[in-house]
């Protein structure tokens, strides 16, 4: 990996600057400096880096910085570049969850699943939305399918919004729905959710 001083020298020379700008933005994101990373993603975009990739990446930075409207705009721009970008649909859905707009969020998660039916995080997140929309059987179906391959679906959702509180709410609703026989979900599936919540 290049030292920062080498990167700045190569930037001044104009050698591969769009790639280096994007890499700089990624490093800032990984360091938790989300708003600062957005500036570098913008510079990479202006220098000619792939707009679909930049809009999703910058959108996630805005999402993590809780600049929800900016995030939604970037994910929309990514989808205008590539309407089949499952990541852009998924992350825009998470932005809508932060606004508590579960109808739009569900629509985006459904879009992500139409593009990639194996997108477990989108399936789990759509299940959360269905619960908030009062459609418990659909929610339980999505959650069962998402958990079929372990906890990776939950971890995907956990990276993007206040998951612990929301999963806790879903567990509570699922328990009530199981007792009243509104939904069928196994003890193993419930225990997986509970164990993960306790470990988080």
Phi and psi in degrees as a GROMACS rama.xvg file:
@    title "Ramachandran Plot"
@    xaxis  label "Phi"
@    yaxis  label "Psi"
@TYPE xy
-71.5024  146.737  UNK-2
-70.7769  154.687  UNK-3
-58.6065  -38.2289  UNK-4
-61.371  -37.6955  UNK-5
-66.2007  -38.1527  UNK-6
-62.9701  -45.1502  UNK-7
-66.2595  -36.3754  UNK-8
-63.1777  -45.9145  UNK-9
-67.5449  -31.5194  UNK-10
-63.1835  -41.9319  UNK-11
-64.2197  -32.9411  UNK-12
-80.2227  -12.5107  UNK-13
79.0493  17.0595  UNK-14
-86.2167  110.828  UNK-15
61.2424  34.0259  UNK-16
-64.3722  -34.8967  UNK-17
-64.0646  -40.0308  UNK-18
-66.8416  -42.1183  UNK-19
-69.1849  -36.2083  UNK-20
-63.2265  -42.9226  UNK-21
-65.337  -43.1889  UNK-22
-62.8214  -38.649  UNK-23
-61.7316  -44.5966  UNK-24
-60.2733  -43.2136  UNK-25
-61.8462  -43.1711  UNK-26
-62.7487  -40.72  UNK-27
-64.5527  -40.1964  UNK-28
-60.8324  -48.5687  UNK-29
-61.8578  -27.2173  UNK-30
-84.0656  0.823529  UNK-31
81.1748  13.7362  UNK-32
-98.5677  69.9359  UNK-33
-65.2114  -49.8175  UNK-34
-64.7322  -38.714  UNK-35
-64.054  -37.6043  UNK-36
-63.085  -31.8219  UNK-37
-62.0256  -34.2754  UNK-38
-65.134  -40.0443  UNK-39
-73.6664  -35.2189  UNK-40
-62.0936  -39.7315  UNK-41
-62.695  -42.5756  UNK-42
-62.1037  -40.9723  UNK-43
-63.6432  -40.2381  UNK-44
-61.8764  -47.236  UNK-45
-64.7223  -26.7138  UNK-46
-84.481  -4.31166  UNK-47
107.436  11.8094  UNK-48
-68.6093  153.874  UNK-49
-48.011  115.432  UNK-50
-64.6698  -34.0999  UNK-51
-61.4772  -45.4253  UNK-52
-67.119  -43.2652  UNK-53
-64.9331  -43.0634  UNK-54
-64.002  -40.1058  UNK-55
-66.6619  -45.6293  UNK-56
-62.9265  -46.3146  UNK-57
-67.0586  -36.5574  UNK-58
-60.253  -41.5483  UNK-59
-65.5845  -36.9812  UNK-60
-61.5473  -45.9185  UNK-61
-61.9168  -39.5814  UNK-62
-60.3472  -46.4966  UNK-63
-67.8775  -28.0324  UNK-64
-85.0458  2.56047  UNK-65
61.9522  31.4068  UNK-66
-98.4427  76.2581  UNK-67
-64.9434  -44.7278  UNK-68
-61.2919  -42.1817  UNK-69
-63.9117  -38.4773  UNK-70
-62.0017  -48.2045  UNK-71
-58.4635  -41.998  UNK-72
-62.5257  -43.3663  UNK-73
-65.7148  -41.5366  UNK-74
-65.839  -36.2146  UNK-75
-62.9644  -40.7619  UNK-76
-63.7527  -40.3584  UNK-77
-61.6688  -39.4331  UNK-78
-71.9698  -26.0147  UNK-79
-71.3928  -30.8496  UNK-80
-74.0576  -42.6739  UNK-81
-144.98  100.665  UNK-82
-66.3424  -10.8076  UNK-83
-105.591  29.5464  UNK-84
-91.6102  99.3597  UNK-85
-62.6874  -34.8025  UNK-86
-64.2687  -41.9056  UNK-87
-63.1281  -41.957  UNK-88
-61.8508  -46.6221  UNK-89
-61.0173  -50.0906  UNK-90
-69.0734  -33.1363  UNK-91
-65.4979  -36.1042  UNK-92
-60.2842  -41.2821  UNK-93
-66.0598  -34.3512  UNK-94
-63.9372  -40.7273  UNK-95
-65.4456  -34.0115  UNK-96
-62.7144  -41.1252  UNK-97
-60.9311  -28.6015  UNK-98
-85.4004  -3.76251  UNK-99
61.4099  32.0839  UNK-100
-99.3867  78.7243  UNK-101
-69.9103  -27.778  UNK-102
-64.8714  -48.7204  UNK-103
-67.3548  -38.3796  UNK-104
-60.706  -46.6764  UNK-105
-59.4525  -41.8346  UNK-106
-60.0111  -43.2176  UNK-107
-67.2881  -40.4609  UNK-108
-65.9394  -36.9128  UNK-109
-63.4546  -41.2459  UNK-110
-60.2225  -43.0411  UNK-111
-61.9977  -38.5925  UNK-112
-73.0857  -29.9639  UNK-113
-66.8573  -34.7241  UNK-114
-77.0169  -43.3515  UNK-115
-135.632  92.9928  UNK-116
-60.7671  -15.488  UNK-117
-94.9485  11.2778  UNK-118
-75.8817  87.6147  UNK-119
-64.1089  -37.4828  UNK-120
-64.0874  -39.0625  UNK-121
-65.671  -37.4245  UNK-122
-65.7967  -44.128  UNK-123
-63.3886  -45.6869  UNK-124
-64.003  -38.3135  UNK-125
-63.9989  -35.7896  UNK-126
-61.2028  -41.0874  UNK-127
-60.9668  -42.6141  UNK-128
-62.4646  -44.7764  UNK-129
-59.2415  -37.8388  UNK-130
-63.2273  -44.5108  UNK-131
-66.7632  -23.8567  UNK-132
-90.551  2.2175  UNK-133
82.5824  11.8106  UNK-134
-102.673  78.425  UNK-135
-70.5343  -38.4205  UNK-136
-66.2779  -41.3887  UNK-137
-62.7695  -40.7014  UNK-138
-60.3473  -48.6003  UNK-139
-61.6832  -38.2742  UNK-140
-61.454  -48.2825  UNK-141
-62.7422  -43.6358  UNK-142
-63.7581  -42.6529  UNK-143
-59.492  -47.2048  UNK-144
-64.7415  -42.0353  UNK-145
-63.6655  -39.1342  UNK-146
-80.1368  -6.58869  UNK-147
-59.0209  -26.3347  UNK-148
-109.959  26.1916  UNK-149
94.3489  -160.124  UNK-150
-90.4925  2.63766  UNK-151
-59.5671  -32.5275  UNK-152
-64.196  -42.1855  UNK-153
-67.7209  -42.2758  UNK-154
-62.8593  -35.141  UNK-155
-61.6038  -43.7456  UNK-156
-68.4352  -37.7091  UNK-157
-60.1603  -28.1806  UNK-158
-70.7783  -15.0704  UNK-159
-118.304  -15.3611  UNK-160
-159.388  -179.144  UNK-161
-67.256  73.562  UNK-162
-71.4376  -37.9838  UNK-163
-62.089  -46.988  UNK-164
-64.0255  -43.0146  UNK-165
-69.7416  -39.7883  UNK-166
-66.7318  -37.8476  UNK-167
-59.1564  -42.1802  UNK-168
-63.3711  -41.1464  UNK-169
-65.6715  -41.8303  UNK-170
-59.3583  -43.7511  UNK-171
-61.216  -46.0079  UNK-172
-65.1552  -39.9716  UNK-173
-61.9992  -42.4715  UNK-174
-59.5423  -45.8962  UNK-175
-62.8254  -41.5727  UNK-176
-67.7739  -34.4351  UNK-177
-66.9312  -43.4116  UNK-178
-62.0878  -37.661  UNK-179
-90.2735  7.18731  UNK-180
59.2211  29.6042  UNK-181
-76.9225  -35.9087  UNK-182
-131.148  155.808  UNK-183
-112.711  118.679  UNK-184
-144.18  136.794  UNK-185
-74.938  162.012  UNK-186
-60.2057  -39.1269  UNK-187
-61.0576  -44.3661  UNK-188
-64.8256  -41.6469  UNK-189
-64.9452  -41.3583  UNK-190
-65.7675  -35.7283  UNK-191
-59.6321  -46.5277  UNK-192
-62.7267  -45.7565  UNK-193
-64.0113  -44.3133  UNK-194
-61.2262  -42.5565  UNK-195
-65.5131  -40.8879  UNK-196
-63.661  -40.5706  UNK-197
-66.7371  -36.4795  UNK-198
-77.1819  -18.5098  UNK-199
